[in-house]
Every structure is written in C-alpha cells, then in structure tokens.
Amino acid sequence: KNYVERCINEISRLSDFLMKMREVSDENRLLDIKPIYLKKMIDSVLLRSKDILMKKGLVCESEIEKDVMVSIDEGAFYQILLNLLNNSLRLLSPGKKIRIYIQDIDEYYVKLIFRNDGEPIPEDIIERIFLPLFSTNSKQIGVGLPISLKLMTRMGGTMRVVQPEDGIGVKFVLFIPRYTEHSAA
C-alpha cells in the first residue's frame, strides 16, 4: 500500500512537472499585453495571499505610494508574483518580512523590487537560479523562476536576482515595461 501511494505521488509530481515544462516552452501562447495599474495588481495578489501569510507568521508590505501604469499580461504577471511569493513562503521563518516597492521609474521601465529578509542566496546558486530544473529543495521541480523570467522577457521586460546591499535576504529586481502612448500604438 505504501509503495503504491509513493508511486501515485511520483506520477502526480511528474505530471505537474510536464505541465510546467510545457508552459515554459510554449512560445506560441499569446500574451494579452495591455495597460494595468501596477499597485492595484500587487494589492490584489497580496489580498488573496493574506490568509496564508498570516498563517505562516509573515508580513508582506507593498510600499508603492503612487500607482503607475505598465504594459503587461495580467495573468502572466500574476503568476510571476505568485512564484516569488510562494518561494518566500516556503523559505522564510515566522516573523520575517517581504517588501515590494518601486525603486525607479523612467520613460520605458518601472523597476520593481521584491525583497525578503530571509537567508541570502549563496553566490554560486545565484548564477543558476533561473535555470530550468534547478532547485535547492528536493521537493520542488525548479521551474517557477525560469517560467517567471521567460514570461517577463516575453512581455518586454526582464528580472534578475541580486545580493542586497546590506547582505540581508533576497532581492529580485523586475524591469516592467511602462505604459506609454507609444507602447499602445
């Protein structure tokens, strides 16, 4: 009985893995890129995640004072935020904090920072963090961050992970295309 349960769990895990790999490689999936208010989008994700954050004893703060309009696919960006949030939920201990804020806005991009105050990522791992199938957790498949990067790139932006200046935690930097009259044309 135990063996059959393990087999079923592995089959389920493999099925999930194959579906996620299909998402990563699906260049033909059309994105619905349109103007979206960034603060409103982030607030929506955090509101939906409020209960699980409280249950885990984590604090998540959106420090975006002024809303800015970006050109993104709402579903794809939602998935990116959930991937980052889920990674933080899995890795952070109670009492830790997640901060989401805008660091810079120029004519073309909004630089969004997603940061937590957990353990920093070792330098040798940072170089591999966006590689498909790379994970430091044996229970994870290792496709969330590669999917996120691919989606950001397909929307005309990018993302990277950097060591925070103070050496505390993990810092993801997302360069999100800003909505302009030119991007609407």
Secondary structure as GFF3:
##gff-version 3
##sequence-region A 1 185
A	DSSP	alpha_helix	2	25	.	.	.	ID=ss1
A	DSSP	beta_strand	33	37	.	.	.	ID=ss2
A	DSSP	alpha_helix	38	56	.	.	.	ID=ss3
A	DSSP	beta_strand	59	62	.	.	.	ID=ss4
A	DSSP	beta_strand	69	73	.	.	.	ID=ss5
A	DSSP	alpha_helix	74	91	.	.	.	ID=ss6
A	DSSP	beta_strand	97	105	.	.	.	ID=ss7
A	DSSP	beta_strand	109	116	.	.	.	ID=ss8
A	DSSP	alpha_helix	123	126	.	.	.	ID=ss9
A	DSSP	alpha_helix	144	154	.	.	.	ID=ss10
A	DSSP	beta_strand	158	162	.	.	.	ID=ss11
A	DSSP	beta_strand	170	177	.	.	.	ID=ss12
A	DSSP	alpha_helix	181	184	.	.	.	ID=ss13
###
